[in-house]
Amino acid sequence: MMRFIEHDKAFDTRGESRMMPDLVNWLKRSRWVREDSIIVREFPINGRRADLVTMTRSGIISTFELKLGGFGRALEQAAYNRLSVDRSWMVLGSRPRASSVAEAEKFGIGIIAIDGGQLMVLCRPGSPGFDPESKRRVGARLSEIGVACV
């Protein structure tokens, strides 16, 4: 059984949260998350909250920062997340300019654009650049939450 833990209300359909159901369903359909994956919304990392964090059975941790606008802010948050996880993603409500995609690639950040419920991977995250101790702490906390909620 997939463990989906929400620390807030069920899917809020206002603002950027309206992209969350499309993203989670797509992650399931594409098998990026499976029944034994842990998925947590609003998970604290480095003094901030990541919009969505996933951890696979093999221990691969990914963060997803959802933004309808404000590419710079999304990039900043995703870059901070990258310090503690394997893959850091920005999930945007529109397709960014080519120069913005190139900037995200430079920082090793992946981009997923959502348009009318359709998701497009515009670029994938680069090689992991995390601090091993930070990743261990994030993984331990995710495991603790996941086990507690089964």
N, C-alpha and C positions, 0 to 999 in steps of 0.2 A: 504494500500500500504506500503510495506517495505521501510524504508528510509535507503538508503545506501549512505553514504557521503564519498567522497574521497577528500582529501586535496592535492593529487598529481595526476599524470597521470592515465588514465585507466590502468587496470591490467598490470603492467610491468612484462614481462616474463623472466627477467634476474635474476639470483641468487635466493635467498630465496623467492622472490616475485612470482616465478612461482608456488609455492605451494598455493598461495592465492585463485585462482579460485576453486581448488579442496576442500579446507577447507570451503569456503563460500557455495558452492553447497551442501556439506555434512551437514553443519549446518542447511541448509534449509530442506534438505530431512529428516534429523533425527528430525526435528521440535524443535531444540534447539533455533532457531530463527524463528519468524513467521512474518506475514505481518505487525504487529504493533510493531515489534522490531526496535531498532535503531542500525545500524552497522556503525562504523567509522574506517577508516584506519589512521594510523600514528597519534594517539590521544595523546596529552601531559598529562602525569601523573608523578608527583613528579620530575619534571625537565628532564624527559626523554620522549620518544615517544614510546607508545605501538604499535606494528604492526597492531593489530586489537582489537577493543573493541566492545562488544555488550551489550545492555541493553534491557531486556524484559519489557513488559507492567507492570509486577509485581515489577519491579525495581531491578531484579537480574543483576548485572554487572559482566561481564567476560572479561578477557584480554587473548590474544593469542600472544605469541612471536614465530616467525618463524625463524628457523635456519637450514641450511643444514649441518653444523658442529659446533664445539665449544659448547659442552654440558655445560661446566662451565659457559660460558657467558650467554647462554640461561637461565640457572638456576638462575644466579644472577639477570637478568632482571625480570624474573617471580617472584622472591622473593620480589623485590622492588614493583612490581605491587600489590602483595598480600596485602600490607599495606593499599590499598585504594579500593579494590574490593572484591566481594564475592568469585569469582573463578578465579584462575590464572593458565593458561595453557602454556606449551611449545609444539610447533608443530615442529617436527623434520623430516628431509628428509631421515632418516634411523632409524632402530631400535637400541636403545642404549643398552649397557651392562646391565645385571641384577643389578649390583652394582650401576649403575647410576640411574636406576629406583627407587631403594631403597633409594637413596639419595634424589631424588625429593619427594618421599613420606614422608620422614622425615621432609621436609620443607613445606609440604602441597600443593605441586605443582602437577597438572595433566600433563600427557604426552599423546600426540597424535602423532603417527608415520605415515608418508605418504610414501608408496612404490608403484610406478607405478600407481598412482591415487587412490589407495586403502588406506583408513584411518583405523587405529586401535587405540582404546583407550587402552593404556598400564596401566595407573593408573589415578584415578580421584582425583581432589583436595580435601584436607582435609577440616575440618570445617573452616568457615571464620575467618580470623584473622585481619580484617581491623580496622582502626581507624574510628569511626562513622562520625566525622567531615570531614575527607578526602573523605570518600565514598559519603557523602552528596554533597560535592563540585564537585566531578566527575559526579555524577548523574545529578546535576543541569546543568552543562556544556553540557552533552550529550543531555539532554532534550531541552536546548536552541538551540543547533545545529540541532537537529531533527525537532523541530517545525519550525525553520527558513527555512528548506529545503523541506518542504512538498509541 
